[in-house]
Structure formats: structure tokens, C-alpha cells
Amino acid sequence: MPAESVAPPAPTGEDAGSRRIRRVVAVVALAAVVPALYLPGRVHDFFDLKIYMRAMDWWASGQPLYDYVQPDRVQGELYFTYPPFAALLLRPFALLPLGVTELIFTGLTLLGVVVTTRWLLLPLVERHGLPRVFTVTVAVLLVLAVESTRETITFGQINMLLVVLILADLLFAVPRGSRWAGVGVGLAAALKLFPGIFIVYLLATRRWRAAAVASGTAALATLLAAAVAPRDSWRFWTHELWSTERVGRTDYTGNQSLFGLLSRFTAPERPNQLLWLLLVAVVAGYGLWRATRAARAGEHLTGLTLTGLVAALVSPITWTHHIYWFVPAVVVLVDAALSADPGTTEGRRRRWWYGALAVGTTLLITYGVVTFQDWGVSPVRTDSPLDFVVRNPYVLLSLLLLAVLPVRTTGRNSHQMDRSRE
């Protein structure tokens, strides 16, 4: 006789109620995304994207790319500052109506937020048994609310493209020893100089093959741009790269780097170059040392997060929309809080500390630095302790996270490290 089929147990009232609550919250959260679609154009009116497109029109007319200048009531003059390879990527968009380009950039950024947030959250969801759809949905909405995301969307920036390339490389391709490991980091470094520090990270963690691929990819992309625009490429790499005045005043509150912090003490004079280089050496050395420890323990997310924070601190110009790396830092902190043993005094202490730091970081990066300061263009110097804190919150938060972000001495999947050291 055939075995009797056993019906699955009916969900308890508590299970059904929990599912129903999560579904309602998820639907409400998804509906909350709709207002965010109206945000672009209302804050910065795609200010940076319009500069890019005007520069592309100028370039297409036969003019030297880096001769483009746009008058500005605050900064005096604005220029196109990206490497030539980024110009090759942007130039086709100048053929489209501006409104279509704005829609494409906004859509790609929103897609990038969803994809990268899912990448960051799924391991945490699986490790701690959290409801997948609910957790990822709420996290996506929080990331959309973060100042760096808002600024990226409303300025029309390409930051999320860089984040996608870096995370895809360092979370998946590099740990798995893929033949494509390093390509994402190399492309990101060719598009913008900021991600070049991740090549240093690959070298520090002895991922020799990935570092070589990243360097080769960046070089090939740069050579491609040089073949298309030799004079502009020569001019960028020999002159414009070193002209920091082309990207605006360094003492603006929007510049949340160590150099920006020092500039706010010495404005209108430039800070002491030797002092800045000393700070850069100390911060970079310490941060990359901790990042390397994390990577060797198999904590790839922690390693790349620490590296991103180092990049934000040591770059001469780090606008608020550059600092995405607080987002994965919050994920690392939440993971550490949930992993702490609540049955011990030490575990409860760790859970409270990391949980409070995650909540505090989220509140700060959501409230923002320049949202309510007219984008931080005030020339007022840092003359009091309160001014120091108010005008440098992301610098101080980055330094704090660099020191306290949890790094395990042994980690999950550490055996995968050997596969990427080829």
C-alpha cells in the first residue's frame, strides 16, 4: 500500500501573524520608494551631471576637454575633472536629451543600491535567520535615505557604478579566485582615482594575480583613452591631475577628508603639506594593517570597508557623496552585535556597544553633514570645539570606525584566501 502522505503542519497563529506583519511592512516600505523617485532634480538639480554633459558637448565640438570652464557664483569656476577614460564613458550620453540622461543615471543608481544592498545583507540574513525580503527591503530604504546616496542621485554622480564594480570584485571574484578577479577594481580606478587604493589593498593582502589584473585593467583602459584622445590624456596625467584647485575649495564642509579638516583650521591659507602627509601615512598604515588582518581571517567585507574608509580620509578631496563605505560598516557592526553571546556579560556588552554604534552611525549618515548647511560652502574657519565637531563629523566617524570596527583573528571561509593568492 502506498505510504500515507503527511500534510505539512499548519502555521501557528504567531507564525502567520509574523508573516502578515512582515508582508505589510514590506509593502509599505516598497511604496515609500516612490517618493524617492521625485527627489532627483529637487535638491541639486543634477548639478554635476549637467557639467559633465556640457563638457562633453564642448569636447565633441573639437575643443580641448580640460579647457572647459563653467562660471559659478560660489566657487568662481568649475571644470571637468575626471580621467579621460571616464569622458569616453560619458560622451555617448551627451547625444541624448538631458532629461533622458538624468532618468538613466537615476535608474542605474537605484538599481545599484538594490543590488549592492542585497549583496551585503544576504550573508547576514542567512547567518542569523532573519526574514530575507523584509530585511533587504528595509535596508534598501535606509540606504536610499543616506546622505551619500541622496547626494549621488541629486548631483547626478557615478559613485554607485564604482561601488558595484568594487563590491562585485572584492566580495565575489577575488575570494573565489576567479580569472576576472581585479577587473572591477581596475575599471573603477580608471574611471576615478579614488578606488586606486583597493589595488594597494590587493597587494597588502598578497593577492598578487588580482592586483596585477587590476593594475593591467586600469592601464589598458587609460591607454584606450590615450589612443582616442592623446592630447587630453597627456594634459590630464601631467598637469590637471595635480591641480586640486580645479575641484573646488578644500575648506568646504562638504570635503570630509583629513585635508579638509586641516583646511578648515588654516583657511584661507592652505594647511601644512608635511603635517598632512604625516597624518596620511599614519592613517593609511594603520587602516590597511587592520584591513589586511580582516582579509586574512576571511572577513572580506570588513577588509574592503576599512580600505574604503582609509581612501575617504587620505584623499585631498572627499565630498560627502564619495563616502559610501559607512553603509557596509553598519552591516559589519550589526553582524557583530547579533553574533555576540547574550548569555555572558562580555557578550551583552559587545552587543550593546556594536548595536549602539550601528544605530548612531545610521542616524548620522542619514541626517547628513551638509544637507542643512547650504552644502557647506560657508568660509567660516573652525574656531571652537563645537565648530570642529559640526564641520568634521564624517572625518571623526571614519577615524572611530577605523579603530573599532570588529576584526576577527579567525574568520569564516578563511580557507578561500589561498585560492586568490596566485
C-alpha positions as CSV (number, residue, x, y, z in Angstrom):
1,M,0.0,0.0,0.0
2,P,1.3,3.5,-0.7
3,A,2.6,5.4,2.2
4,E,0.2,7.9,3.5
5,S,1.2,11.4,2.7
6,V,1.8,13.6,5.6
7,A,0.4,17.2,5.3
8,P,2.8,19.9,6.4
9,P,1.9,21.4,9.8
10,A,-0.4,24.3,9.6
11,P,1.3,27.6,10.6
12,T,0.7,28.7,14.1
13,G,-1.1,31.9,14.8
14,E,2.1,33.5,15.8
15,D,3.9,32.4,12.6
16,A,1.0,33.6,10.4
17,G,0.8,36.8,12.3
18,S,4.5,37.5,12.0
19,R,4.4,36.8,8.3
20,R,1.5,39.0,7.8
21,I,3.1,41.9,9.7
22,R,6.3,41.5,7.7
23,R,4.5,41.5,4.4
24,V,2.5,44.6,5.3
25,V,5.7,46.4,6.4
26,A,7.5,45.3,3.2
27,V,4.7,46.6,1.0
28,V,4.6,49.9,2.9
29,A,8.4,50.1,2.7
30,L,8.4,49.4,-1.1
31,A,5.7,52.1,-1.5
32,A,7.9,54.5,0.3
33,V,10.4,54.2,-2.5
34,V,8.0,56.1,-4.9
35,P,8.6,59.5,-3.2
36,A,12.3,58.9,-3.6
37,L,11.8,58.9,-7.4
38,Y,10.7,62.5,-7.2
39,L,13.8,63.5,-5.2
40,P,16.2,63.9,-8.1
41,G,16.2,67.5,-9.5
42,R,14.8,69.0,-6.3
43,V,17.9,69.3,-4.3
44,H,21.0,69.8,-6.5
45,D,19.2,69.7,-9.9
46,F,21.7,67.2,-11.3
47,F,24.4,69.9,-11.0
48,D,27.4,67.7,-11.6
49,L,25.7,65.7,-14.4
50,K,24.9,68.9,-16.3
51,I,28.6,70.0,-16.0
52,Y,29.6,66.6,-17.5
53,M,27.2,66.9,-20.4
54,R,28.2,70.5,-21.2
55,A,31.8,69.4,-21.1
56,M,31.0,66.5,-23.4
57,D,29.3,68.9,-25.9
58,W,32.4,71.2,-25.7
59,W,34.7,68.3,-26.3
60,A,32.6,67.0,-29.2
61,S,32.9,70.4,-30.9
62,G,36.6,69.9,-31.2
63,Q,37.7,71.9,-28.1
64,P,40.3,70.5,-25.6
65,L,38.4,68.6,-22.9
66,Y,40.1,70.2,-19.9
67,D,39.7,73.7,-21.3
68,Y,36.0,73.6,-20.4
69,V,35.1,76.0,-17.7
70,Q,31.8,76.9,-16.2
71,P,31.2,80.1,-14.2
72,D,29.8,79.5,-10.7
73,R,28.6,82.1,-8.2
74,V,30.1,80.2,-5.2
75,Q,33.4,78.6,-6.5
76,G,34.1,81.0,-9.3
77,E,34.9,78.4,-12.0
78,L,34.1,74.8,-12.4
79,Y,35.8,72.2,-14.7
80,F,35.7,68.7,-15.9
81,T,38.0,66.8,-13.5
82,Y,37.6,63.1,-14.3
83,P,40.2,61.0,-16.1
84,P,39.9,60.7,-19.9
85,F,38.5,57.1,-19.7
86,A,35.5,58.5,-17.7
87,A,35.0,61.0,-20.5
88,L,34.8,58.1,-23.0
89,L,32.0,56.6,-20.9
90,L,30.1,59.8,-20.5
91,R,30.4,61.1,-24.1
92,P,27.6,58.9,-25.6
93,F,25.1,60.3,-23.0
94,A,25.6,63.8,-24.5
95,L,23.8,62.5,-27.6
96,L,20.6,62.0,-25.6
97,P,18.2,64.7,-24.3
98,L,19.3,65.8,-20.9
99,G,16.1,64.6,-19.3
100,V,16.7,61.1,-20.6
101,T,20.2,61.1,-19.3
102,E,19.0,62.2,-15.9
103,L,16.5,59.4,-15.8
104,I,19.1,56.8,-16.9
105,F,21.6,57.9,-14.2
106,T,18.9,57.9,-11.5
107,G,17.6,54.5,-12.6
108,L,21.1,53.0,-12.6
109,T,21.9,54.4,-9.1
110,L,18.6,53.0,-7.7
111,L,19.4,49.6,-9.3
112,G,22.9,49.8,-7.9
113,V,21.6,50.4,-4.4
114,V,19.2,47.4,-4.6
115,V,21.9,45.1,-5.9
116,T,24.7,46.1,-3.6
117,T,22.4,46.2,-0.5
118,R,21.3,42.6,-1.3
119,W,24.9,41.5,-1.7
120,L,25.8,43.0,1.8
121,L,22.7,41.7,3.6
122,L,22.1,38.1,2.3
123,P,25.1,36.6,4.3
124,L,23.9,38.3,7.4
125,V,20.3,37.2,6.8
126,E,21.4,33.6,6.3
127,R,23.8,33.6,9.3
128,H,21.2,34.9,11.8
129,G,18.0,33.5,10.3
130,L,16.4,36.9,9.5
131,P,13.4,37.3,7.2
132,R,15.0,37.9,3.8
133,V,12.6,40.1,1.9
134,F,11.7,42.2,4.9
135,T,15.3,42.8,6.0
136,V,16.6,43.6,2.5
137,T,13.6,45.9,1.8
138,V,14.1,47.9,4.9
139,A,17.8,48.1,4.3
140,V,17.4,49.3,0.8
141,L,15.1,52.1,2.0
142,L,17.7,53.1,4.7
143,V,20.5,53.2,2.1
144,L,18.3,55.4,-0.1
145,A,17.9,57.7,2.8
146,V,21.6,58.0,3.5
147,E,23.2,61.4,2.6
148,S,25.8,59.9,0.2
149,T,23.0,58.2,-1.8
150,R,20.8,61.3,-1.9
151,E,23.8,63.4,-3.0
152,T,24.8,60.9,-5.6
153,I,21.3,60.9,-7.1
154,T,20.6,64.6,-7.0
155,F,24.1,65.6,-8.2
156,G,23.9,63.0,-11.0
157,Q,27.1,61.3,-9.9
158,I,28.6,57.9,-10.9
159,N,29.5,56.7,-7.4
160,M,27.2,53.7,-7.4
161,L,28.8,52.4,-10.6
162,L,32.2,52.4,-8.8
163,V,30.7,50.7,-5.7
164,V,29.1,47.9,-7.9
165,L,32.5,47.3,-9.6
166,I,34.4,47.2,-6.3
167,L,32.0,45.0,-4.4
168,A,31.5,42.6,-7.2
169,D,35.3,42.2,-7.4
170,L,36.2,42.1,-3.7
171,L,33.2,40.2,-2.3
172,F,32.9,37.6,-5.1
173,A,35.6,37.4,-7.8
174,V,38.7,37.8,-5.6
175,P,37.7,35.5,-2.7
176,R,36.7,32.8,-5.3
177,G,39.9,33.1,-7.2
178,S,38.1,34.0,-10.4
179,R,40.1,34.7,-13.5
180,W,38.2,38.0,-13.6
181,A,39.4,39.0,-10.1
182,G,40.8,42.5,-10.2
183,V,38.9,43.7,-13.3
184,G,36.2,45.5,-11.4
185,V,38.7,47.4,-9.2
186,G,40.9,48.2,-12.3
187,L,37.9,49.7,-14.2
188,A,36.8,51.7,-11.1
189,A,40.4,53.1,-10.7
190,A,40.4,54.1,-14.4
191,L,37.1,55.9,-14.1
192,K,38.0,57.8,-10.9
193,L,41.3,57.9,-9.0
194,F,39.6,57.3,-5.6
195,P,39.3,53.5,-6.0
196,G,43.0,53.1,-6.7
197,I,43.6,52.3,-3.0
198,F,41.9,49.0,-3.5
199,I,44.8,47.9,-5.7
200,V,47.1,48.7,-2.7
201,Y,44.7,46.6,-0.6
202,L,45.1,43.7,-3.0
203,L,48.9,44.0,-2.8
204,A,48.8,44.2,1.0
205,T,46.7,41.0,1.2
206,R,49.1,39.3,-1.2
207,R,46.5,38.7,-3.9
208,W,49.2,39.1,-6.5
209,R,47.3,37.9,-9.5
210,A,44.2,40.1,-8.7
211,A,46.5,43.1,-8.1
212,A,48.2,42.5,-11.4
213,V,44.9,42.2,-13.3
214,A,43.6,45.3,-11.6
215,S,46.7,47.3,-12.5
216,G,46.6,45.9,-16.0
217,T,42.9,46.7,-16.5
218,A,43.4,50.3,-15.3
219,A,46.4,50.7,-17.6
220,L,44.6,49.3,-20.6
221,A,41.6,51.5,-20.0
222,T,43.9,54.5,-19.7
223,L,45.8,53.6,-22.8
224,L,42.5,53.2,-24.7
225,A,41.5,56.7,-23.7
226,A,45.0,57.9,-24.7
227,A,44.6,56.4,-28.1
228,V,41.3,58.2,-28.6
229,A,42.3,61.5,-27.1
230,P,46.1,61.6,-26.8
231,R,46.5,65.4,-26.1
232,D,43.8,65.4,-23.5
233,S,45.2,62.3,-21.8
234,W,48.7,63.8,-21.7
235,R,47.4,67.0,-20.3
236,F,45.4,65.2,-17.6
237,W,48.2,63.0,-16.3
238,T,50.9,65.6,-16.5
239,H,49.1,68.7,-15.2
240,E,45.4,68.5,-14.4
241,L,45.7,65.6,-12.0
242,W,47.9,67.7,-9.7
243,S,45.6,70.8,-9.8
244,T,43.4,70.4,-6.7
245,E,42.0,73.9,-7.1
246,R,40.0,72.6,-10.1
247,V,37.7,70.6,-7.9
248,G,36.8,73.5,-5.5
249,R,37.9,74.9,-2.2
250,T,39.2,72.3,0.2
251,D,37.9,74.0,3.4
252,Y,34.2,73.5,2.5
253,T,32.3,71.4,5.0
254,G,31.4,69.1,2.1
255,N,35.0,68.0,1.9
256,Q,35.1,65.3,4.7
257,S,38.8,64.3,4.4
258,L,41.8,64.8,6.6
259,F,43.0,67.6,4.2
260,G,39.5,69.2,4.5
261,L,39.7,69.1,8.3
262,L,43.2,70.8,8.3
263,S,42.0,73.3,5.7
264,R,39.2,74.4,8.0
265,F,41.7,75.3,10.6
266,T,44.0,77.3,8.3
267,A,41.5,78.8,5.8
268,P,42.1,80.9,3.7
269,E,45.7,79.6,3.8
270,R,46.4,76.0,2.7
271,P,47.4,73.6,5.5
272,N,51.0,72.5,6.1
273,Q,51.7,69.8,3.5
274,L,54.2,67.9,5.6
275,L,51.7,67.6,8.5
276,W,49.0,66.3,6.1
277,L,51.4,63.7,4.6
278,L,52.4,62.6,8.1
279,L,48.7,62.1,9.0
280,V,48.1,60.3,5.8
281,A,50.9,57.9,6.4
282,V,49.8,57.1,9.9
283,V,46.1,56.7,9.0
284,A,46.8,54.7,5.8
285,G,49.3,52.4,7.5
286,Y,47.0,51.7,10.5
287,G,43.9,51.3,8.4
288,L,45.4,49.0,5.8
289,W,47.1,46.9,8.5
290,R,43.6,46.3,10.1
291,A,42.1,45.7,6.6
292,T,44.8,43.1,5.9
293,R,44.2,41.3,9.2
294,A,40.5,41.1,8.4
295,A,41.1,39.8,4.9
296,R,43.5,37.1,6.1
297,A,40.8,36.0,8.5
298,G,38.3,35.7,5.6
299,E,36.4,38.8,6.6
300,H,36.3,40.2,3.1
301,L,33.5,42.8,3.8
302,T,35.4,44.2,6.8
303,G,38.6,44.4,4.9
304,L,37.2,46.3,2.0
305,T,35.2,48.6,4.3
306,L,38.3,49.6,6.2
307,T,40.1,50.3,2.9
308,G,37.2,52.5,1.7
309,L,37.3,54.5,4.9
310,V,41.1,54.9,4.5
311,A,40.5,56.2,1.0
312,A,38.0,58.7,2.2
313,L,40.3,60.0,4.8
314,V,43.6,60.3,2.8
315,S,42.1,61.7,-0.4
316,P,42.7,65.5,-0.6
317,I,39.0,65.9,-1.7
318,T,36.3,63.6,-0.3
319,W,32.9,65.1,-1.0
320,T,30.1,63.6,1.1
321,H,28.7,61.6,-1.9
322,H,32.0,59.8,-2.1
323,I,31.7,58.1,1.3
324,Y,29.5,55.1,0.6
325,W,31.7,53.0,3.0
326,F,29.6,53.8,6.1
327,V,26.9,51.5,4.7
328,P,28.9,48.3,4.8
329,A,30.4,49.4,8.1
330,V,26.9,49.4,9.6
331,V,26.4,45.9,8.2
332,V,29.6,44.7,9.9
333,L,28.5,46.3,13.2
334,V,25.1,44.7,13.1
335,D,26.6,41.4,12.3
336,A,29.0,41.7,15.3
337,A,26.1,42.7,17.6
338,L,23.9,39.8,16.5
339,S,26.9,37.4,16.8
340,A,27.7,38.4,20.4
341,D,26.6,35.8,23.1
342,P,23.8,37.4,25.2
343,G,24.4,34.8,27.8
344,T,27.6,36.3,29.0
345,T,28.4,39.7,30.5
346,E,31.1,40.3,27.8
347,G,28.6,39.2,25.1
348,R,25.9,41.6,26.3
349,R,28.5,44.4,26.5
350,R,29.6,43.8,22.9
351,R,26.0,43.5,21.7
352,W,25.1,46.8,23.3
353,W,28.3,48.6,22.1
354,Y,28.2,47.4,18.5
355,G,24.4,47.9,18.3
356,A,24.5,51.4,19.6
357,L,27.4,52.3,17.2
358,A,25.4,50.9,14.3
359,V,22.3,52.9,15.2
360,G,24.4,56.1,15.9
361,T,26.2,55.7,12.6
362,T,22.9,55.2,10.7
363,L,21.4,58.3,12.3
364,L,24.4,60.5,11.5
365,I,24.8,59.4,7.9
366,T,21.1,59.7,7.3
367,Y,20.8,63.2,8.9
368,G,23.9,64.2,6.9
369,V,26.6,66.7,7.1
370,V,25.8,69.4,4.5
371,T,22.1,68.9,3.9
372,F,21.2,71.8,6.2
373,Q,24.3,73.8,5.7
374,D,23.8,75.1,2.2
375,W,26.2,72.3,1.0
376,G,28.8,73.5,3.4
377,V,30.1,76.4,1.4
378,S,30.5,78.8,4.4
379,P,34.1,80.1,4.5
380,V,34.0,80.3,8.3
381,R,37.0,78.7,9.9
382,T,36.9,76.0,12.6
383,D,37.4,78.2,15.7
384,S,35.7,76.3,18.5
385,P,35.2,72.7,19.7
386,L,31.6,72.8,18.6
387,D,32.6,74.1,15.1
388,F,35.2,71.3,15.0
389,V,32.6,68.6,15.6
390,V,29.8,70.1,13.5
391,R,32.1,70.6,10.4
392,N,34.0,67.3,10.6
393,P,31.6,64.6,11.7
394,Y,32.3,62.2,8.8
395,V,36.1,62.6,9.4
396,L,35.7,61.8,13.1
397,L,33.3,58.9,12.4
398,S,35.7,57.4,9.8
399,L,38.6,57.6,12.3
400,L,36.4,56.0,15.0
401,L,35.3,53.2,12.8
402,L,38.9,52.6,11.6
403,A,39.8,51.9,15.2
404,V,36.8,50.0,16.5
405,L,35.3,48.1,13.6
406,P,35.5,44.5,14.7
407,V,38.2,42.4,13.1
408,R,38.2,38.7,14.0
409,T,41.5,36.9,14.3
410,T,40.0,33.9,12.6
411,G,37.0,34.2,10.3
412,R,34.6,32.4,8.1
413,N,35.7,31.0,4.8
414,S,39.4,31.8,5.5
415,H,40.4,28.8,3.5
416,Q,39.3,30.6,0.4
417,M,42.2,33.1,0.8
418,D,44.8,30.8,-0.7
419,R,42.8,30.5,-4.0
420,S,43.2,34.2,-4.7
421,R,47.0,34.4,-3.9
422,E,48.2,33.3,-7.3
